[in-house]
Amino acid sequence: MQWLRLLVGLSVLAVGPVAVRVEASEAQRCVVCHRYADAEEADGADRVVRRYHVSETDRDATASPHSRLSCTDCHDEEEVGVVPHSAVSFVDCSRTCHLTEADGSMTITSHQPAKQMLRASVHSQGVLDASNALLGRPLRAGQSRCLLCHDEGTIRRAGDEPGRSNRDAARLCATCHHNSAIRNEYELPDAIASYLSSFHGKAMLLGNWRTAGCLDCHARHGRDVHLILSDGNRLSSTHPGNLAGTCRSPQCHPSAGERISSAAVHLDLSTSLGVEFLVAVLFVVLIVTTFGPSIVLTALEMFHIVVGRESVDHRRHRRLAERLAADPVGRVRLKRFTVHQRVQHWLLAVCFVVLVITGFPMKFADRAWSAWVIEHLGGLDRARLIHHGAGLVLILGFLYHVLYLRWIIRRRQKKSRATLKGDRHGS
């Protein structure tokens, strides 16, 4: 910071030993000093680092609506109108602004309505102040609480494309809704963890931009995001009486039935005893009972090979197999699987592999390899389609197997009856 002050001092000396007043039309010249990334200083009073850097992104009209403002539109001209200037007051985000459009016209706007909506929302000034304290006071007294949620790159104008992706919104909301101190103070569940455990959250982690995010549900469509209401408020989009309509909005599931809202959007299996919990338990039981014995038997066989032990009848069985393989008739009659059995085993093997490749990325959506697999499968929608198709084929294969077993049993029963009937005639 010392070199920055030296730079400003030299600039002042170049024009005379007096403070230089910056005209309002020339306010953007402030970036002569504030453009440097290491424009900062350490405040020994509260042991924090003050940053004064203004990035190129902040001045890019495609990334920030504030690029249309001069510095003195937000900062008091009496404080920043001279160089070098002293400490400046905090910016009041609710003040009225005069924006210059690309065609030269003037637009008057104000964030005062947003401030009023916050007062009526769950994020009131008292809640924001308390949350700021519980977070360790990242914002000082008098500093705008808007900065708890907004930074220069994510503020947008009405009608603009969203400034945040669903991933960014979830990360932002996690600042408070995943913080244990804030959750304990307001008796809140870990909404971020339960959201990421749901299908919407996993789809978001896997790069699906069309899935529902925090604001899609908690800010009613067409309503300002600053007016988020509690679930107990009858006007809230997440009120039990309105939740079905929120899920069936034109942007989400317009053709779904009313029961769609009964599915867990915030999936917390540790406290839930619903259908999702039963499915998860069934999944674990099937995995353990199906693959558990196979893993144990395979491990025992590998151990058997390592220690070099052989079955007592191994040599005899091997000689018998060699004799059968050498006999042309024996090779024909020595069939391990019939055609029906081969079809069933191939169906099982192929469907299982496909279900693993398409299903495990959804199960472990927070892993980096999961997004890579989904991307190479053509996206989440295609991966789901392949997964559902493989599941359907597997079910059909199971029915095929049941019918095959029934046919085998009836065939053997018929053969046994014929054998018994022949024995009786023979006797």
VMD Tcl script that draws the C-alpha trace (Angstrom):
set ca {
  {0.00 0.00 0.00}
  {2.95 2.33 0.58}
  {3.91 2.25 -3.08}
  {0.34 3.12 -4.04}
  {0.40 6.19 -1.81}
  {3.76 7.12 -3.30}
  {2.24 6.84 -6.78}
  {-0.61 9.13 -5.79}
  {1.82 11.55 -4.16}
  {3.93 11.74 -7.29}
  {0.79 12.39 -9.32}
  {-0.09 15.27 -7.00}
  {3.42 16.74 -7.19}
  {3.23 16.63 -10.96}
  {0.32 19.08 -10.96}
  {1.22 21.09 -7.88}
  {1.31 20.84 -4.09}
  {-2.45 20.89 -3.73}
  {-5.16 18.24 -3.70}
  {-6.56 17.45 -7.12}
  {-10.33 17.53 -7.53}
  {-11.77 14.83 -9.77}
  {-14.75 16.01 -11.76}
  {-17.84 13.78 -11.72}
  {-17.43 13.11 -15.45}
  {-13.88 11.97 -14.79}
  {-14.64 9.76 -11.83}
  {-13.58 6.63 -13.67}
  {-10.02 7.87 -13.42}
  {-10.13 6.36 -9.94}
  {-9.08 3.09 -11.53}
  {-5.66 4.59 -12.16}
  {-4.91 3.56 -8.58}
  {-7.65 1.03 -7.82}
  {-6.88 -1.20 -10.79}
  {-3.93 -2.86 -9.04}
  {-4.75 -6.29 -7.59}
  {-2.57 -5.75 -4.52}
  {-4.17 -2.41 -3.62}
  {-4.81 -3.27 0.01}
  {-3.70 -2.50 3.52}
  {-3.84 -4.22 6.88}
  {-5.91 -2.52 9.55}
  {-4.24 -3.12 12.86}
  {-7.32 -2.08 14.85}
  {-9.48 -5.09 13.97}
  {-6.79 -7.19 12.23}
  {-8.44 -7.34 8.83}
  {-7.18 -6.60 5.33}
  {-8.92 -3.82 3.43}
  {-8.98 -4.36 -0.33}
  {-9.31 -1.44 -2.71}
  {-8.96 -3.30 -5.98}
  {-11.53 -2.71 -8.75}
  {-11.34 -5.59 -11.23}
  {-11.90 -5.47 -14.96}
  {-15.02 -7.61 -14.42}
  {-16.53 -4.93 -12.19}
  {-16.25 -2.48 -15.11}
  {-17.51 -4.90 -17.74}
  {-21.03 -3.98 -18.84}
  {-21.78 -7.63 -19.72}
  {-20.98 -8.80 -16.21}
  {-22.08 -5.96 -13.94}
  {-24.81 -3.32 -14.20}
  {-22.71 -1.13 -11.92}
  {-20.32 -0.58 -14.82}
  {-22.72 2.15 -16.00}
  {-22.12 4.11 -12.81}
  {-19.43 6.60 -12.05}
  {-17.60 6.19 -8.78}
  {-19.26 9.30 -7.38}
  {-22.71 7.89 -8.09}
  {-22.22 5.63 -5.07}
  {-19.44 7.31 -3.11}
  {-19.79 10.78 -1.66}
  {-18.16 13.21 -4.07}
  {-16.96 15.36 -1.18}
  {-14.98 12.35 0.12}
  {-13.60 10.87 -3.12}
  {-13.58 13.98 -5.28}
  {-9.98 14.77 -4.33}
  {-6.84 12.68 -4.80}
  {-5.49 11.38 -2.54}
  {-8.67 11.05 -0.55}
  {-9.17 10.12 3.09}
  {-11.31 7.32 4.47}
  {-14.73 7.14 2.82}
  {-18.12 6.36 4.30}
  {-19.89 3.08 3.58}
  {-22.07 2.99 0.49}
  {-25.83 3.07 0.99}
  {-27.12 0.48 -1.50}
  {-30.69 1.78 -1.21}
  {-29.89 5.23 -2.56}
  {-31.34 6.51 -5.85}
  {-29.07 6.11 -8.87}
  {-29.01 7.89 -12.23}
  {-27.88 5.40 -14.85}
  {-26.67 6.39 -18.29}
  {-27.87 3.96 -20.93}
  {-25.97 3.01 -24.08}
  {-28.07 5.43 -26.17}
  {-27.25 8.30 -23.85}
  {-30.63 8.39 -22.10}
  {-30.90 8.65 -18.33}
  {-32.62 6.04 -16.14}
  {-33.45 6.67 -12.50}
  {-33.45 3.57 -10.32}
  {-33.33 2.71 -6.65}
  {-32.77 -0.36 -4.51}
  {-35.13 0.99 -1.87}
  {-37.94 -1.46 -2.90}
  {-35.54 -4.36 -2.38}
  {-34.75 -3.04 1.08}
  {-38.46 -2.83 1.91}
  {-39.08 -6.37 0.65}
  {-36.26 -7.67 2.83}
  {-37.97 -6.20 5.88}
  {-41.05 -8.34 5.12}
  {-39.06 -11.48 4.30}
  {-37.34 -14.07 6.46}
  {-34.11 -12.18 5.75}
  {-35.08 -9.07 7.71}
  {-32.52 -6.57 8.92}
  {-32.54 -8.13 12.39}
  {-31.89 -11.60 10.99}
  {-29.09 -10.31 8.76}
  {-27.47 -8.45 11.66}
  {-27.66 -11.53 13.89}
  {-26.34 -13.75 11.10}
  {-23.46 -11.35 10.49}
  {-22.55 -11.61 14.17}
  {-22.78 -15.41 14.17}
  {-20.58 -15.53 11.06}
  {-17.84 -13.63 12.89}
  {-18.82 -10.13 11.70}
  {-17.42 -10.12 8.14}
  {-19.31 -6.83 7.67}
  {-18.61 -3.91 9.96}
  {-21.19 -1.70 11.63}
  {-22.76 0.60 9.08}
  {-21.73 -1.52 6.12}
  {-24.56 -2.59 3.82}
  {-25.92 -6.04 4.67}
  {-26.52 -6.53 0.93}
  {-22.89 -7.64 0.78}
  {-23.72 -10.78 2.76}
  {-25.33 -12.13 -0.42}
  {-24.16 -9.92 -3.27}
  {-20.88 -9.10 -4.86}
  {-20.25 -7.00 -7.93}
  {-20.38 -9.90 -10.36}
  {-23.71 -11.34 -9.19}
  {-25.85 -8.21 -8.97}
  {-28.16 -7.95 -11.96}
  {-30.91 -5.78 -13.37}
  {-34.53 -6.80 -13.84}
  {-34.84 -8.67 -17.12}
  {-31.18 -9.68 -17.24}
  {-30.08 -13.29 -17.31}
  {-29.53 -14.71 -13.80}
  {-26.28 -13.57 -12.31}
  {-25.79 -16.81 -10.46}
  {-25.99 -20.43 -11.47}
  {-27.78 -22.91 -9.22}
  {-24.37 -24.05 -8.00}
  {-23.42 -20.48 -7.07}
  {-26.78 -19.94 -5.36}
  {-26.40 -23.12 -3.30}
  {-22.88 -22.10 -2.33}
  {-24.16 -18.67 -1.28}
  {-27.09 -20.02 0.73}
  {-24.69 -22.45 2.42}
  {-22.95 -19.45 4.01}
  {-25.79 -19.29 6.53}
  {-27.93 -22.39 6.02}
  {-24.97 -24.75 6.46}
  {-23.46 -22.79 9.34}
  {-23.96 -24.67 12.62}
  {-24.13 -21.52 14.77}
  {-26.88 -19.97 12.64}
  {-28.79 -23.26 12.36}
  {-28.69 -23.73 16.12}
  {-29.80 -20.16 16.75}
  {-32.83 -20.40 14.46}
  {-33.41 -24.18 14.82}
  {-32.92 -24.78 11.11}
  {-32.15 -28.10 9.39}
  {-29.10 -28.41 7.19}
  {-31.01 -27.46 4.04}
  {-27.92 -27.45 1.84}
  {-26.86 -31.00 2.75}
  {-30.40 -32.32 2.28}
  {-30.74 -30.48 -1.05}
  {-27.49 -31.96 -2.33}
  {-28.76 -35.42 -1.33}
  {-31.89 -35.00 -3.44}
  {-32.17 -35.59 -7.16}
  {-32.29 -31.84 -7.88}
  {-29.08 -31.30 -5.95}
  {-27.30 -34.19 -7.63}
  {-28.45 -33.02 -11.05}
  {-27.05 -29.59 -10.25}
  {-23.69 -31.09 -9.22}
  {-23.60 -33.05 -12.48}
  {-23.97 -29.88 -14.53}
  {-27.67 -29.91 -15.38}
  {-28.57 -26.20 -15.55}
  {-32.32 -26.83 -15.96}
  {-32.82 -28.51 -12.59}
  {-34.42 -26.65 -9.70}
  {-32.19 -24.53 -7.51}
  {-32.77 -22.70 -4.24}
  {-34.44 -19.66 -5.81}
  {-36.64 -21.73 -8.14}
  {-38.59 -23.04 -5.14}
  {-38.20 -20.40 -2.44}
  {-38.86 -17.38 -4.65}
  {-42.27 -17.70 -6.31}
  {-42.01 -17.37 -10.07}
  {-42.40 -13.72 -11.02}
  {-41.70 -12.52 -7.47}
  {-38.58 -10.70 -6.40}
  {-35.98 -12.93 -4.76}
  {-35.69 -10.46 -1.89}
  {-39.18 -11.45 -0.73}
  {-38.50 -15.03 0.41}
  {-41.08 -16.06 2.99}
  {-41.07 -18.80 5.61}
  {-42.80 -22.13 5.01}
  {-45.47 -21.18 7.54}
  {-46.54 -18.09 5.61}
  {-49.61 -18.82 3.47}
  {-48.17 -16.62 0.70}
  {-44.93 -18.58 0.59}
  {-44.23 -20.73 -2.48}
  {-43.06 -23.50 -0.14}
  {-46.15 -23.44 2.08}
  {-47.72 -26.95 2.14}
  {-50.81 -25.58 0.40}
  {-48.77 -23.97 -2.39}
  {-45.96 -26.48 -2.82}
  {-47.72 -28.61 -5.44}
  {-48.34 -25.52 -7.56}
  {-44.69 -24.51 -7.20}
  {-43.53 -27.90 -8.47}
  {-46.05 -27.84 -11.32}
  {-45.06 -24.42 -12.60}
  {-44.51 -24.06 -16.38}
  {-40.77 -23.91 -15.78}
  {-40.61 -27.21 -13.88}
  {-43.19 -30.04 -14.00}
  {-46.35 -28.58 -15.62}
  {-47.88 -31.97 -16.51}
  {-47.28 -33.65 -13.13}
  {-49.97 -34.56 -10.63}
  {-50.49 -32.95 -7.25}
  {-48.63 -35.77 -5.51}
  {-45.36 -34.62 -7.02}
  {-44.84 -32.35 -4.03}
  {-44.85 -35.39 -1.72}
  {-41.38 -36.34 -2.95}
  {-38.55 -35.14 -0.75}
  {-36.94 -32.04 -2.27}
  {-34.71 -31.82 0.80}
  {-33.77 -35.48 1.24}
  {-32.55 -36.27 4.76}
  {-32.50 -40.05 5.03}
  {-31.23 -39.94 8.61}
  {-34.50 -38.44 9.85}
  {-36.90 -39.53 7.11}
  {-39.01 -42.68 7.28}
  {-40.74 -42.17 3.95}
  {-40.57 -44.02 0.66}
  {-37.06 -42.74 -0.07}
  {-35.79 -44.18 3.22}
  {-37.35 -47.59 2.52}
  {-35.88 -47.63 -1.00}
  {-32.44 -46.78 0.39}
  {-32.70 -49.57 2.99}
  {-33.84 -52.04 0.32}
  {-30.95 -50.98 -1.90}
  {-28.41 -51.62 0.86}
  {-29.97 -54.98 1.77}
  {-29.93 -56.14 -1.86}
  {-26.32 -55.05 -2.32}
  {-25.18 -56.83 0.85}
  {-27.13 -60.04 0.25}
  {-26.32 -60.21 -3.47}
  {-22.69 -59.20 -3.64}
  {-21.70 -60.03 -0.08}
  {-21.59 -63.83 -0.53}
  {-19.99 -63.46 -3.97}
  {-17.22 -61.27 -2.57}
  {-16.60 -63.71 0.28}
  {-16.46 -66.74 -2.02}
  {-14.17 -64.95 -4.48}
  {-11.85 -63.89 -1.65}
  {-11.72 -67.45 -0.31}
  {-10.97 -68.81 -3.79}
  {-8.18 -66.27 -4.28}
  {-6.75 -67.22 -0.90}
  {-7.03 -70.86 -1.90}
  {-4.97 -70.17 -5.04}
  {-2.36 -68.12 -3.16}
  {-1.69 -70.79 -0.54}
  {-1.53 -73.46 -3.27}
  {-4.15 -75.80 -1.86}
  {-6.25 -77.96 -4.18}
  {-9.48 -79.86 -3.73}
  {-9.16 -83.58 -3.12}
  {-11.08 -84.34 -6.30}
  {-9.43 -81.62 -8.38}
  {-7.02 -83.91 -10.27}
  {-9.70 -86.47 -10.97}
  {-12.11 -83.82 -12.28}
  {-9.37 -82.38 -14.48}
  {-8.57 -85.76 -16.06}
  {-12.27 -86.37 -16.68}
  {-12.66 -82.94 -18.35}
  {-9.63 -83.61 -20.59}
  {-11.07 -86.96 -21.68}
  {-14.44 -85.38 -22.50}
  {-12.81 -82.53 -24.41}
  {-10.79 -85.02 -26.48}
  {-13.94 -86.95 -27.44}
  {-15.94 -85.26 -30.29}
  {-19.21 -86.53 -28.83}
  {-18.21 -85.37 -25.37}
  {-17.51 -81.83 -26.54}
  {-20.99 -81.64 -28.04}
  {-22.74 -82.99 -24.97}
  {-20.59 -81.08 -22.46}
  {-22.52 -77.80 -22.37}
  {-22.42 -75.57 -19.35}
  {-25.23 -73.28 -20.52}
  {-28.11 -73.75 -22.90}
  {-29.05 -71.02 -25.39}
  {-31.75 -69.72 -23.02}
  {-29.29 -69.58 -20.14}
  {-26.69 -67.76 -22.24}
  {-29.22 -65.11 -23.25}
  {-30.25 -64.61 -19.62}
  {-26.66 -64.31 -18.40}
  {-25.73 -61.85 -21.15}
  {-28.80 -59.75 -20.36}
  {-27.85 -59.73 -16.69}
  {-24.19 -58.91 -17.33}
  {-24.80 -56.13 -19.84}
  {-27.66 -54.51 -17.91}
  {-25.70 -54.64 -14.67}
  {-22.65 -52.93 -16.19}
  {-24.81 -50.25 -17.85}
  {-26.72 -49.61 -14.62}
  {-23.47 -49.24 -12.69}
  {-21.94 -46.86 -15.24}
  {-25.05 -44.67 -15.42}
  {-26.22 -45.03 -11.82}
  {-23.10 -44.64 -9.69}
  {-22.40 -41.10 -10.97}
  {-25.88 -40.12 -9.75}
  {-25.28 -41.84 -6.43}
  {-21.89 -40.14 -5.96}
  {-22.66 -36.88 -7.76}
  {-20.22 -34.87 -5.65}
  {-17.21 -36.76 -7.02}
  {-15.22 -35.25 -9.89}
  {-15.25 -38.49 -11.90}
  {-19.07 -38.53 -11.82}
  {-19.36 -35.32 -13.84}
  {-16.77 -36.66 -16.28}
  {-18.75 -39.88 -16.84}
  {-22.05 -38.03 -17.27}
  {-20.47 -35.60 -19.72}
  {-19.14 -38.46 -21.88}
  {-22.53 -40.16 -21.79}
  {-24.05 -37.10 -23.43}
  {-25.41 -35.31 -20.38}
  {-27.64 -36.16 -17.46}
  {-30.84 -36.50 -19.48}
  {-29.31 -39.08 -21.79}
  {-27.68 -40.91 -18.88}
  {-31.06 -41.15 -17.13}
  {-32.68 -42.43 -20.30}
  {-30.02 -45.12 -20.68}
  {-30.31 -46.00 -16.98}
  {-34.09 -46.37 -17.15}
  {-33.84 -48.38 -20.36}
  {-31.32 -50.78 -18.84}
  {-33.54 -51.16 -15.77}
  {-36.54 -51.97 -17.93}
  {-34.58 -54.57 -19.90}
  {-33.34 -56.08 -16.63}
  {-36.94 -56.41 -15.38}
  {-37.94 -58.07 -18.65}
  {-34.95 -60.38 -18.27}
  {-36.12 -61.27 -14.77}
  {-39.59 -62.14 -16.08}
  {-37.95 -64.16 -18.83}
  {-35.96 -66.03 -16.17}
  {-39.11 -66.75 -14.12}
  {-40.94 -68.12 -17.16}
  {-37.88 -70.17 -18.07}
  {-37.72 -71.69 -14.58}
  {-41.42 -72.49 -14.73}
  {-40.89 -74.19 -18.09}
  {-37.92 -76.20 -16.73}
  {-39.85 -77.28 -13.63}
  {-42.89 -78.35 -15.64}
  {-40.65 -80.18 -18.11}
  {-38.90 -82.07 -15.35}
  {-42.20 -82.88 -13.67}
  {-43.55 -84.19 -16.95}
  {-40.41 -86.25 -17.49}
  {-40.62 -87.64 -13.97}
  {-44.24 -88.66 -14.43}
  {-43.37 -90.37 -17.70}
  {-40.51 -92.20 -16.01}
  {-42.76 -93.35 -13.14}
  {-45.43 -94.44 -15.60}
  {-42.87 -96.48 -17.55}
  {-41.59 -98.13 -14.40}
  {-45.09 -99.18 -13.44}
  {-45.74 -100.71 -16.89}
  {-42.39 -102.46 -16.73}
  {-43.10 -103.96 -13.37}
}
mol new
graphics top color blue
foreach p $ca { graphics top sphere $p radius 0.5 }
foreach p [lrange $ca 0 end-1] q [lrange $ca 1 end] { graphics top cylinder $p $q radius 0.2 }
display resetview
